[in-house]
Amino acid sequence: MYDWTQLRAECAPGDIDRVSAILTMLDNRLMIEDTSDIGELDTCYGELIDEELLRGDKPSAVSIFVPHEKNFGEYAAFIKIRAEAEGLKIKLEAVGRSEDKWADAWKKYFKPLRIGKRLVVVPAWDEDFKPQPDDLIIRMDPGMAFGAGTHETTRLCAELLERHMKPGSRVLDIGTGSGILAIAASKLGAVTVDACDLDPVAVRVASENFKYNGVTNACVFTSDLLASVERGEEYDFICANIVADIIIRMADKVADYLKDGGMLAVSGIINTQSARVTAALEAGGLRAALKSTENDWDAILFVK
């Protein structure tokens, strides 16, 4: 029997398309519950429709089915953070699991994970891991903030960071989530790291993860993209593991925060959206240098 967890996001009928778009970032096989147009059906079988489905106030819902080997806790965190960023009100549940059980159940799927050549993400509770001499260890307890290194988007962005960020760089991490990329930048030799996120829960979790990893040259603060980043700041490297539409929102401004020759690594981009992201950022004054791909996800490096 196939083992999976149904993650169901209940929402207002008018928000069904936007919620579907968020869940599609994780899996394109959706189950949609939407009765909003049933009343418009013109059919001789209309009298057979359950009256409960004709209620105008009945909420809609979108579900994905997360296989057992995937980290469904991180999937849930991604949905919550992205919905909040979009101003969407959703009720998220793991069908068939009680909240107290599924909040920690994902931990058994979170194993030490090597991303790139030297970066290794190790669960905070794993005391048996034995690192190699050159390993840079990131101890991570992501809580309910997205970014434990298990998702393709996080890995792709971390790999670009490791390959292209120079030691001594000033780094900005936009949409930091658990803080994993900011921690990686610090351990790779960044002189300072600024990290921001719209979600105050993510800001708290990232701050705790900084302390747990002994990162003292990074700060994290609440910001809607670049809104709270000081004007006049210029960074050597900016990373943003968010989503295509949100990246495009800041495409005309982000170059102002990069030094000449500075780099921007963007991830969280489903490959059908890469052309839109590239066009928007190049119109904003950046040049696409390379693209990395894993499954259906792309990460793109830009240079100013």
C-alpha positions as CSV (number, residue, x, y, z in Angstrom):
1,M,0.0,0.0,0.0
2,Y,1.4,3.5,-1.0
3,D,2.0,5.6,2.1
4,W,1.3,9.3,1.8
5,T,-0.1,12.3,3.7
6,Q,-2.8,14.5,2.3
7,L,-2.1,18.2,2.9
8,R,-5.4,20.0,2.5
9,A,-5.6,23.8,2.3
10,E,-9.2,25.1,2.9
11,C,-9.8,28.6,1.5
12,A,-12.5,31.0,0.2
13,P,-13.9,30.0,-3.2
14,G,-12.5,33.2,-4.7
15,D,-9.0,32.3,-3.7
16,I,-9.0,28.8,-5.2
17,D,-6.7,29.7,-8.2
18,R,-4.1,31.5,-6.1
19,V,-4.0,28.7,-3.5
20,S,-3.7,26.1,-6.3
21,A,-0.8,28.1,-7.7
22,I,1.1,27.8,-4.4
23,L,0.5,24.1,-4.0
24,T,1.6,23.6,-7.7
25,M,5.0,24.8,-6.6
26,L,5.3,21.6,-4.6
27,D,3.4,19.1,-6.8
28,N,1.3,19.5,-9.9
29,R,-1.1,16.7,-9.0
30,L,-3.8,18.5,-7.1
31,M,-7.2,17.6,-5.8
32,I,-9.6,20.6,-5.9
33,E,-12.8,20.9,-4.0
34,D,-14.8,23.8,-5.4
35,T,-18.6,23.9,-5.5
36,S,-18.9,27.5,-6.4
37,D,-20.2,26.9,-10.0
38,I,-22.6,24.0,-9.2
39,G,-25.5,26.4,-9.0
40,E,-24.9,27.4,-12.7
41,L,-25.2,23.9,-14.0
42,D,-28.1,23.5,-16.5
43,T,-28.8,19.8,-16.4
44,C,-31.7,17.4,-16.1
45,Y,-29.8,15.8,-13.2
46,G,-29.8,18.9,-11.1
47,E,-32.3,17.5,-8.7
48,L,-29.8,14.8,-7.8
49,I,-27.2,17.3,-6.4
50,D,-26.8,17.2,-2.7
51,E,-28.3,20.4,-1.3
52,E,-25.2,20.7,1.0
53,L,-23.1,21.4,-2.1
54,L,-25.4,24.3,-3.1
55,R,-24.6,26.3,0.0
56,G,-23.0,29.6,-1.0
57,D,-20.8,29.8,2.1
58,K,-19.2,26.4,1.7
59,P,-15.4,26.8,1.6
60,S,-13.2,25.4,-1.2
61,A,-10.0,23.4,-0.7
62,V,-6.9,22.3,-2.6
63,S,-5.0,19.2,-1.6
64,I,-1.6,17.6,-2.5
65,F,-0.5,14.1,-1.5
66,V,3.0,14.0,0.0
67,P,4.7,10.6,-0.3
68,H,6.2,9.1,2.8
69,E,9.8,9.7,1.9
70,K,9.2,13.4,1.5
71,N,9.3,15.9,4.4
72,F,5.6,16.8,4.7
73,G,6.3,19.1,7.6
74,E,8.4,21.3,5.4
75,Y,5.8,21.2,2.6
76,A,3.2,22.4,5.1
77,A,5.6,25.2,6.3
78,F,6.1,26.3,2.7
79,I,2.4,26.5,2.0
80,K,1.8,28.5,5.2
81,I,4.5,31.0,4.5
82,R,3.6,31.5,0.9
83,A,-0.1,31.9,1.7
84,E,0.7,34.5,4.3
85,A,3.0,36.3,1.9
86,E,0.1,36.5,-0.6
87,G,-2.3,37.7,2.0
88,L,-4.4,34.5,1.7
89,K,-6.3,33.1,4.6
90,I,-6.1,29.3,4.6
91,K,-6.8,26.5,7.0
92,L,-4.2,23.8,6.6
93,E,-4.5,20.3,7.8
94,A,-2.8,17.0,7.4
95,V,-5.7,14.7,6.8
96,G,-5.6,11.6,9.0
97,R,-3.0,13.0,11.4
98,S,-3.6,15.0,14.5
99,E,-1.7,18.3,14.9
100,D,0.4,17.1,17.8
101,K,1.5,14.0,15.8
102,W,2.4,15.5,12.5
103,A,4.1,18.6,13.9
104,D,7.1,16.5,14.8
105,A,6.6,13.3,12.7
106,W,8.6,14.7,9.8
107,K,11.8,14.5,11.9
108,K,12.3,10.9,11.1
109,Y,12.7,11.7,7.4
110,F,15.2,14.5,8.0
111,K,18.7,12.9,7.6
112,P,22.1,14.5,7.1
113,L,22.2,15.9,3.7
114,R,25.2,17.0,1.6
115,I,24.5,20.0,-0.6
116,G,27.4,21.0,-2.8
117,K,30.9,20.0,-2.1
118,R,31.3,21.0,1.6
119,L,28.0,22.1,3.0
120,V,26.2,19.4,5.0
121,V,22.9,20.0,6.7
122,V,22.6,17.9,9.9
123,P,19.5,17.6,12.1
124,A,19.9,19.3,15.4
125,W,19.0,16.1,17.2
126,D,21.5,13.9,15.3
127,E,24.5,13.2,17.6
128,D,26.0,10.4,15.6
129,F,27.0,12.2,12.4
130,K,30.8,12.1,11.7
131,P,31.9,15.0,9.4
132,Q,34.7,14.9,6.8
133,P,37.7,17.2,7.5
134,D,36.5,19.9,5.0
135,D,32.8,19.7,5.8
136,L,30.9,22.9,6.8
137,I,28.2,21.7,9.1
138,I,24.8,23.5,9.3
139,R,22.8,22.2,12.3
140,M,19.2,22.7,11.5
141,D,15.9,22.4,13.4
142,P,13.6,24.1,10.8
143,G,10.5,24.1,13.0
144,M,7.7,25.4,10.8
145,A,9.9,27.6,8.6
146,F,10.6,26.4,5.1
147,G,14.2,25.5,4.2
148,A,15.8,22.5,5.7
149,G,17.8,21.6,2.6
150,T,15.5,18.8,1.6
151,H,13.7,20.7,-1.2
152,E,15.3,21.1,-4.6
153,T,14.9,24.9,-4.5
154,T,17.0,25.2,-1.3
155,R,19.7,22.9,-2.5
156,L,20.0,24.6,-5.9
157,C,20.4,28.0,-4.3
158,A,22.9,26.7,-1.7
159,E,25.0,25.2,-4.5
160,L,25.1,28.5,-6.3
161,L,26.1,30.2,-3.1
162,E,28.9,27.8,-2.5
163,R,30.3,27.9,-6.1
164,H,30.1,31.7,-6.7
165,M,30.1,33.7,-3.4
166,K,33.6,34.9,-2.6
167,P,34.9,34.9,1.0
168,G,34.7,38.4,2.5
169,S,31.4,39.1,0.7
170,R,28.5,41.1,2.1
171,V,25.4,39.0,1.6
172,L,21.7,39.6,1.7
173,D,19.3,36.6,2.0
174,I,15.7,37.6,0.9
175,G,13.0,35.3,2.2
176,T,15.3,33.6,4.6
177,G,12.8,31.0,6.0
178,S,14.8,28.8,8.4
179,G,18.0,30.9,7.8
180,I,19.8,28.0,6.1
181,L,21.2,30.1,3.2
182,A,22.3,32.9,5.5
183,I,24.1,30.3,7.7
184,A,25.7,28.7,4.7
185,A,26.9,32.2,3.5
186,S,28.5,32.8,6.9
187,K,30.2,29.5,7.0
188,L,31.5,30.0,3.5
189,G,33.3,33.1,4.5
190,A,30.9,36.1,4.2
191,V,31.9,39.0,6.3
192,T,28.4,40.1,7.1
193,V,25.0,38.6,6.3
194,D,21.6,40.4,6.4
195,A,18.6,38.1,6.2
196,C,14.9,39.1,6.0
197,D,11.5,37.4,5.8
198,L,7.9,38.6,5.7
199,D,6.9,35.9,8.3
200,P,7.7,36.8,11.9
201,V,7.8,33.0,12.7
202,A,10.5,32.5,10.1
203,V,12.4,35.5,11.6
204,R,12.3,33.9,15.1
205,V,13.3,30.4,13.8
206,A,16.2,31.9,11.7
207,S,17.5,33.8,14.7
208,E,17.4,30.7,16.8
209,N,19.2,28.7,14.1
210,F,21.9,31.4,13.8
211,K,22.6,31.1,17.5
212,Y,22.6,27.3,17.4
213,N,25.2,27.4,14.6
214,G,27.4,30.0,16.3
215,V,26.8,32.5,13.6
216,T,27.6,36.0,15.0
217,N,28.0,38.0,11.8
218,A,24.4,37.7,10.6
219,C,21.2,39.6,11.5
220,V,17.6,38.8,10.6
221,F,14.6,41.2,10.4
222,T,11.1,41.3,9.2
223,S,10.7,42.8,5.7
224,D,8.4,42.5,2.7
225,L,11.2,41.8,0.2
226,L,13.4,44.9,0.0
227,A,11.0,47.2,1.9
228,S,13.0,47.3,5.1
229,V,16.5,46.9,3.7
230,E,18.3,50.2,4.0
231,R,18.6,52.3,0.8
232,G,22.2,52.8,-0.1
233,E,23.3,49.3,1.0
234,E,25.3,47.5,-1.6
235,Y,25.9,43.7,-1.4
236,D,28.4,41.5,-3.2
237,F,25.9,38.6,-3.3
238,I,22.1,38.4,-2.9
239,C,20.1,35.2,-2.7
240,A,16.4,34.8,-2.9
241,N,14.8,31.3,-2.7
242,I,11.2,32.4,-3.1
243,V,8.8,32.1,-6.1
244,A,8.7,33.4,-9.6
245,D,5.9,36.0,-9.1
246,I,7.5,37.4,-6.0
247,I,11.0,37.6,-7.6
248,I,9.4,39.5,-10.5
249,R,7.9,42.0,-8.0
250,M,11.3,43.1,-6.9
251,A,13.0,42.8,-10.3
252,D,13.1,46.5,-11.0
253,K,14.7,47.3,-7.6
254,V,17.1,44.5,-6.6
255,A,20.0,45.7,-8.9
256,D,20.2,48.9,-6.8
257,Y,21.3,46.8,-3.8
258,L,24.1,45.1,-5.7
259,K,27.7,46.3,-6.2
260,D,28.9,46.5,-9.8
261,G,30.0,42.9,-10.5
262,G,27.8,41.6,-7.7
263,M,25.7,38.5,-8.1
264,L,22.0,37.5,-7.5
265,A,21.0,33.9,-7.1
266,V,17.3,33.3,-7.4
267,S,15.5,29.9,-6.8
268,G,12.1,28.6,-6.2
269,I,11.3,28.9,-9.9
270,I,9.3,26.2,-11.6
271,N,11.0,25.8,-15.0
272,T,8.0,27.0,-17.0
273,Q,8.5,30.4,-15.3
274,S,12.2,30.8,-15.9
275,A,11.8,32.9,-19.0
276,R,9.5,35.4,-17.2
277,V,11.9,35.8,-14.3
278,T,15.0,36.2,-16.6
279,A,13.2,38.8,-18.7
280,A,12.1,40.8,-15.7
281,L,15.5,40.8,-14.0
282,E,17.4,41.6,-17.2
283,A,15.0,44.5,-17.8
284,G,16.0,45.6,-14.3
285,G,19.7,45.8,-15.2
286,L,21.1,42.3,-14.5
287,R,22.6,39.7,-16.8
288,A,21.7,36.0,-16.6
289,A,25.0,34.1,-16.2
290,L,23.9,30.5,-15.7
291,K,21.0,28.2,-14.8
292,S,20.9,25.1,-12.6
293,T,18.1,22.6,-12.8
294,E,16.8,19.8,-10.6
295,N,13.6,18.0,-11.5
296,D,11.1,20.7,-12.5
297,W,12.9,23.5,-10.6
298,D,15.4,26.1,-11.8
299,A,17.9,28.4,-10.0
300,I,19.4,31.2,-12.0
301,L,22.6,33.3,-11.3
302,F,22.6,36.9,-12.4
303,V,25.4,39.4,-12.5
304,K,25.3,43.2,-12.4
